[in-house]
Amino acid sequence: MASPSTHTAHHAPQGFIRKYIFSLDHKVIGIQYYFLGLFSVFLGMSLSLLMRFHMVNPNVVVKWFATLWPTAAAGGIMTPELYLSLMTMHGTIMVFFVLTTVPQSGFGNYFLPIQIGAEDMAFPVLNMMSFWTTFLALVVMVAAFFVQGGAPLSGWTAYPPLSGAGPLTGPGEGMGQNLWILSIAIFCGASLMGAINFIATTVDLRCKGMTLMRMPLTCWTWLVTAILGLLGFAVLLSAGVLLLLDRIAGTSFFLPAGMFINDHIIANHKGGSPLLWQHLFWFFGHPEVYIAILPGMGVTSQLLSTFSRKPVFGYKAMVYAILSIGFLGFLVWGHHMFMSGMNPYSAMAFSVLTMCIGVPSAIKTFNWIGTLWGGKIHFDTAMLFALGFVSLFVTGGVSGIFLGQPALDLYFHDTYFVVGHFHMIMGVAAIFGMFAGTFYWFPKMFGRMMNETLGKIHFYLTFIGVYCIFTPMHYVGIMGNPRRYSDFSNVGYLANAMPLHQFMTYAAFVTATAQLIFLFNLIWSIRKGAKAPVNPWNSTTLEWTVPSPPPFDNFGGVHPVVYRGAYEYSVPGAPTDFIMQTVPPQVIAQGD
Amino acid sequence: MLLAPVVWVLTVVICYFFIAKTWWFPPPINAHGVAYDTQFMRTLIVVGIIFFLAQFALGWVIWKFRNDGGRASHSHGNNKLETLWTSATALLFLGLVVMGTKIWAGVHFDEAPPDSVQIEVMAKQFAFNFRYPGADGKFGHTELRLINDANGDPFGMDPKDPAGKDDILSASLKVPAGKSIKLILHSRDVIHNFFVPELRMKQDIVPGMEIPLHFQADKIGVYEVPCSELCGLGHFQMHTTMQVMSESDFEQWKQQQLANR
């Protein structure tokens, strides 16, 4: 723990550009990440609405489709390749630019330094670079829509040879796929910079008294997420470079000999392995699931404790659960590949490890309920989203017990059962974590309160809405509905699934409309919300000891000292039902 | 607080449709399918109880421990409880995997019996094709440059190889009921997937690899085979059927195909 006064070489900036655009301040960078994610989530959601519309109306003419996509939707009917490119971009944008970006780089950037009592991140310049590199990655990704052939159609998993053999495999597999890989590679670079920064900050900049076991659980999840990012994105970066080389330099890392694509003999590739990509991709891809969900778990733990006025139940068990999820997260990637043709004996090992990772996840759920037990729960919108997170986490988690068994995956692999599973858990549960974080930390970030009435309407519509969208996916999955189909009319047995698909589409449109309430609440509250006090929720962590919003150096020249753990609520004998981490023991003694 | 009844209602509705089996599997057509369904139901019951209890408990604590202006109880946890629920979950989850092992082993660890009916599958964008070795039991030699889809030869059969003279090509899969079938899966372009819901079985078909898959189908009928791995713009159209025939019908079909060559 270095003395905080020695590290911040930069001073409060003066000009607009240095203050708000190329800022070195972790708080500004956190907000930049948040808005980048907000733009991305609305973009990704719009793509999903187009997909849901097309799935149930594959032959309906929509005039403005033709205006938007003169070739891919000529005449106003969306082509299958357009559907697949929307699907690819939906998945990619949501996973990388929303789920990876907002919980970690957004909230983490803003609150990690404050919660551990630091003035800034360890490397402010690196922090700024990592944001602008992410921004560049997003620009390159969106550009894929506008090049010849459009965006790629190989899905966010980009399995070669579909993604590796060039334009012969389909529209979007030319320049669009190249840009996709390039964007992912740039994003990996940005994430590596961010991960190093998070780890260094947590290890080195904790204030006096902030031992590891006194850190808020949010900081633990940001730390472990950063470690996952450091190890995972490094592998994805290498894999992306190899895939790009296969496409443009004639190498054969992932392309085997003897291919005959679209009436062409592919003579210039031999010896590669399509499965190698899957191993490299999922070695990143599975930890990525935890990159998306861990910070949400941290926020949920923090909020359940705060709003039920009780200490986190089993803080140490929670920390060990986070650490073991992080560790086991790297040993289970093979469960994405049970049907891939890899050695079937390895499936046994992967499935046992997969079930093992269910154990710390279950521990967390038990501890959340234990935290609520005997509490005095305040139902502010932030808390509603945290409670919603627990419900969605359970629902999304239990379907994993089917999919983690290779025997049952024999049927469910690549059906809508999988789509329902991962949307529940890494999609909406993680997004509920973000909503919870938004309502909880908004007063600190913007100095104003969000509107609670709008917040609650938005919560209930969204909570019921996402259940209506994603639960039926499990049912159609049980019917054997394959995923990534733009149109189900070719499969006879799917006729019975169509009413459910109709229902999901309606639910998606209603739920998406409800998000406008959130957007309105956010923008309106930034401008017109009630002034926020220093500590509106009577929380105990360090960010609630400083003004809302905090000054440039967070603590106004004071070096905070921490005397206790993060969740001292309802301590018997204490004057209030919460004790801030910074309150010295003698003050409480005097209060008696 | 309103959240508690909302969680309960959602839980009951979700459970209802699983119990009523409103949207369900097609009936299985072999012993593996029956074993699969048993393992599924076993898992469903365990998972269903966990799901119901967890959601119910969540709703209950939301309802029971709502703020009434009093002071919350103070507790940092309970190590005995932690140990108890950690080991209980671990046992339950691992137990399920162990029980499913036999099903997985039956598909992947056991070799196909030597007298299995051999069928080569060639997947391409966006169709399945099947080849039977004929009476000699040998597949004829193939070459990429001889592929001629327009002429009905997606395999590239070498006309000079006598072993290929009696090979039968088909765009749909025909198999005799009650006999062991061994598919030899090939793809010539991208990754595809062979999936028959009634068989409770699927397998990726990967270019550059030869993946065997064996099964037995007992119930006569026609079953759909939708491609189940994203393979390009025509993925949703990549579809064929598997017809399970009596052994005599199957022999007759083969004779007809040979006669028509």
Interface residues (C-beta under 8 A of the other chain):
Chain A: T79 P80 E81 L84 L153 S154 G155 Y159 P161 L162 A165 T169 G170 P171 P256 A257 G258 M259 F260 I261 N262 D263 I265 G272 S273 P274 L275 S308 R309 K310 P311 V312 F313 G314 Y315 K316 A317 M339 S340 G341 P344 Y345 A347 M348 S351 V352 M355 C356 G358 V359 A362 I363 T365 F366 N367 I369 G370 L372 W373 G374 G375 K376 I377 H378 F379 L384 L387 G388 V390 S391 V394 T395 V398 S399 I401 F402 G404 Q405 P406 A407 L408 L410 Y411 H413 D414 T415 Y460 F463 I464 Y467 T471 Y475 V476 I478 M479 G480 P482 R484 Y485 S486 D487 F488 N490 V491 G492 Y493 N496 A497 L500 Y569 S570 V571 P572 D577
Chain B: M1 L2 L3 V6 V7 L10 I14 F17 T22 W23 W24 F25 P26 Y36 Q39 F40 T43 L44 V46 V47 I50 F51 A54 Q55 A57 L58 V61 I62 F65 R66 N67 D68 G69 G70 R71 A72 S73 H74 S75 H76 G77 N78 N79 L81 E82 W85 T86 T89 A90 F93 L94 L96 V97 G100 T101 I103 W104 V107 H108 F109 K124 Q125 L144 R145 I147 D149 G156 R188 D189 V190 I191 N193 F195 P197 R200 M201 K202 Q203 D204 V206 P207 G208 M209 I211 E224 P226 C227 S228 E229 L230 C231 G232 L233 G234 H235 F236 Q237 H239
